[in-house]
Amino acid sequence: MLYSHASELAIRAALFLALQSPGKLTPVHEIAQRTRLPRPYLAKLLRQLAAAGLVRAFRGPGGGVELGRAPEAVTLWAIVRAIEGPEESDRCVLGLHECRDEERCPLHNQWRPLRAAMHRLLQQTTLAALARRLRETGEDRSPFPAPPRRERQPSVASVAKASRSYP
């Protein structure tokens, strides 16, 4: 497993905050609008980031959200861990429950070095580095295209119901 869609969106929101002036409190509705993320889902992700100390939120008039640490101190790894939890990044790429060095899945040996490389990349990449790259390329004005729509998979219940309607 690389990381979830939720982690991708959390990185997007945190990067937006890193692109703001230091000390600027940005309302959640503005972050949602500018990053093109659904507001309720964004609020949930921001709560998870706040619980990890990566963002701070202030209520009331003039309130909003800001990074909880300097962008140089926030790695993509910290964001992914805040969203996924500590065990998720070590899950089997095939989704098997028993996959570790003692009980390997068919892709374990090939996946392990790739997972380690991904972990290193996420651990070495800070929000400050990403913001700097966006500013250098001039993409900091509008770096957030609309996220791709994910196709919904039919539920087990809907498949079972549909199969009963055929003789």
C-alpha positions in Angstrom: 0.0 0.0 0.0 1.4 3.4 -0.9 -1.1 5.7 0.8 -4.8 6.4 0.7 -6.8 9.0 -1.1 -7.4 10.6 2.4 -3.6 11.1 2.8 -3.4 12.6 -0.7 -6.0 15.1 0.2 -4.4 15.9 3.6 -1.1 16.6 1.9 -2.9 18.9 -0.5 -4.5 20.8 2.4 -1.3 21.0 4.4 0.6 22.2 1.3 -2.0 24.9 0.8 -1.4 26.1 4.4 2.4 26.0 3.8 1.9 28.4 0.8 0.2 30.9 3.1 1.9 33.8 4.8 3.3 32.7 8.3 0.7 33.4 11.0 -2.2 33.7 8.5 -5.4 31.9 9.8 -7.3 30.5 6.9 -11.0 29.6 7.3 -11.8 26.0 6.5 -14.3 27.1 3.8 -11.5 29.0 2.0 -9.2 26.0 2.1 -11.9 23.8 0.8 -12.7 26.3 -2.0 -9.1 26.9 -3.0 -8.0 23.3 -2.9 -11.2 22.0 -4.4 -11.8 19.6 -1.6 -15.2 18.7 0.0 -15.6 20.9 3.1 -16.9 18.2 5.5 -14.2 15.7 4.5 -11.5 18.4 4.7 -12.7 19.3 8.2 -12.3 15.6 9.2 -8.8 15.5 7.8 -7.8 18.7 9.5 -9.0 17.4 12.9 -6.7 14.3 12.4 -3.8 16.6 11.4 -4.6 18.8 14.5 -4.6 15.8 16.8 -1.0 15.0 15.5 0.0 18.6 16.1 0.6 19.3 12.4 -2.1 22.0 12.2 -3.7 24.4 14.7 -7.3 25.5 14.5 -8.8 28.6 16.1 -12.6 29.2 16.4 -14.6 32.3 16.4 -14.3 35.6 14.4 -11.0 35.8 12.7 -10.4 32.1 13.4 -9.1 29.6 11.0 -6.4 27.0 10.5 -2.6 27.3 10.2 0.3 24.9 10.3 1.1 23.7 13.8 4.9 23.7 13.0 7.2 25.4 10.5 6.8 24.0 7.0 10.4 22.9 7.3 9.5 20.6 10.2 6.4 19.0 8.5 7.3 15.9 6.4 4.9 14.1 4.1 5.6 11.1 6.2 4.2 12.8 9.3 1.0 13.7 7.4 0.5 10.2 6.0 1.1 8.7 9.5 -1.4 11.1 11.0 -4.1 10.0 8.5 -3.2 6.4 8.0 -2.1 5.5 11.5 1.3 3.8 12.4 0.5 0.4 11.0 -1.1 1.2 7.7 2.1 2.1 5.9 3.4 -1.4 6.6 0.4 -3.2 5.2 0.7 -5.9 2.5 0.5 -4.5 -1.0 -1.9 -7.3 -1.8 -4.0 -6.6 1.3 -3.3 -9.9 3.0 -3.4 -10.1 6.7 -0.4 -12.3 7.2 2.5 -10.7 5.3 5.8 -10.1 7.0 9.3 -11.5 6.8 8.2 -14.7 8.5 5.1 -15.2 6.4 5.5 -13.7 3.0 3.0 -12.8 0.3 3.9 -13.5 -3.4 5.1 -9.9 -3.8 6.8 -9.4 -0.4 10.4 -9.5 -1.6 9.7 -7.2 -4.5 7.5 -4.8 -2.5 9.7 -4.4 0.5 12.4 -2.3 -1.1 9.8 -0.2 -2.9 8.0 0.4 0.3 11.3 1.4 2.0 12.1 3.8 -0.8 8.6 5.4 -0.6 9.0 5.7 3.2 12.4 7.5 2.7 11.0 9.8 0.1 8.1 10.8 2.4 10.4 11.2 5.4 12.8 13.4 3.4 10.2 15.6 1.7 9.0 18.6 3.7 6.1 21.0 3.0 8.7 23.8 2.7 10.5 21.9 -0.1 7.2 21.3 -2.0 6.1 25.0 -1.5 9.5 26.2 -2.7 9.3 24.1 -5.8 5.8 25.3 -6.6 6.9 28.9 -6.1 10.0 28.4 -8.4 7.8 27.1 -11.2 5.1 29.7 -10.7 2.5 27.0 -9.9 1.8 28.3 -6.4 -1.0 30.6 -7.8 -3.3 27.6 -8.6 -1.6 24.3 -8.0 -4.8 22.5 -7.0 -6.7 21.0 -9.9 -10.0 19.3 -9.0 -9.3 15.8 -7.6 -10.2 12.9 -9.8 -13.6 11.4 -9.2 -13.4 7.9 -7.8 -15.8 5.3 -9.3 -17.9 3.7 -6.6 -17.8 0.0 -6.5 -21.1 -1.8 -6.0 -21.7 -3.0 -2.5 -22.1 -6.7 -1.8 -25.8 -6.0 -0.8 -26.5 -4.3 -4.2 -24.9 -7.2 -6.1 -26.8 -9.8 -4.1 -30.1 -7.8 -4.7 -29.4 -7.6 -8.4 -28.6 -11.3 -8.7 -31.9 -12.2 -7.1 -33.8 -10.3 -9.8 -32.5 -12.6 -12.5 -34.1 -16.0 -12.9 
